[in-house]
């Protein structure tokens, strides 16, 4: 938002605030949902939401309103909460109680490493796509030179963002299909007996 739409850091933070509130609420309620529906159902719904909202970010442009960005981001946080929190709970439930501390440490470590690698990959893709963007000059007919240069700059950044979100979309689609491998509620109850 700051680079593309020239908004302040405060505006960017306020745009993310509804998503943070939704995530906090969903974190509190996902345990009850986990007990009621099981990990697979929640993961499938959550990852489907993440796929749809990530697809929206692939096609957004500089005309996308701040309210729309905040709304889609908040909905995406619902999907992330439904997709990840029950899976982590299910993972921890598979461990013996004396191994929970080790499992928690491993989960946190893997999250940090995967987050770092994912961020680096997305930034690399964004930078590479932006660097290799070739504007079609006929798209800028009728613009004066300053407006044309500004629009090319915006289009270059958008091209990079779209490429980065397309990569993220591919990862979320794979995650959605991986959700089918989780046990449903009935199998999980049977395995605990």
C-alpha positions, 0 to 999 in steps of 0.5 A, a space after each residue: 500500500 505504501 509503495 503502490 498507493 502512496 499511503 502512510 504507514 498508519 493507513 497500512 496498519 489500519 488496513 491490517 487491523 481488522 484482519 488482526 482482530 479477526 485472527 485474535 477472535 478465530 484463535 479463541 474459537 478455533 479450539 471449539 470448532 476443532 472439537 466439533 468438526 475435526 481437523 480435516 473439515 476446518 483445514 479444507 474450509 480454511 485453505 479454500 478461503 485462503 485460495 480464494 482470497 489469494 487469487 483476489 490479490 493476484 488480480 488487484 490493481 491500483 484502483 482497489 479500494 482500501 476498504 476492499 483490501 482490508 475486507 479481503 485480508 480479514 477474510 483471509 485471516 479467517 481462512 488462515 486461522 481455520 486452516 492452520 490452528 486446527 492442523 497444529 492442534 491435531 499435530 500436537 495431539 498425536 504426540 505423547 504428553 511428555 513430548 509436547 515441549 519438544 513438539 512445540 519447539 519443533 513447530 515454532 522452529 519450522 514456522 520460523 524457518 518456513 516463514 523466512 524461506 517463504 518471505 525470501 522466495 516471494 520477495 525474490 519473485 516480486 523483484 525478478 518479475 518487476 525487473 523483467 517487466 516490459 511495458 506495452 507502450 501503446 497502453 500509455 498513448 495520450 499520456 504526458 511523459 511524467 504521467 506515463 513514467 509514473 504509470 509504468 512505475 505502478 504497472 511494474 510494481 503491480 506486475 511484481 506483486 501479481 507474480 509474488 501472489 501467483 506463487 503464493 496461490 500455487 502454494 495455497 492450492 497445494 496446501 488445500 489438496 494436502 488437507 485431504 490427507 488429514 484424518 476426519 473427526 471420526 477417525 481421530 476419535 477412534 484412534 484415541 481409544 
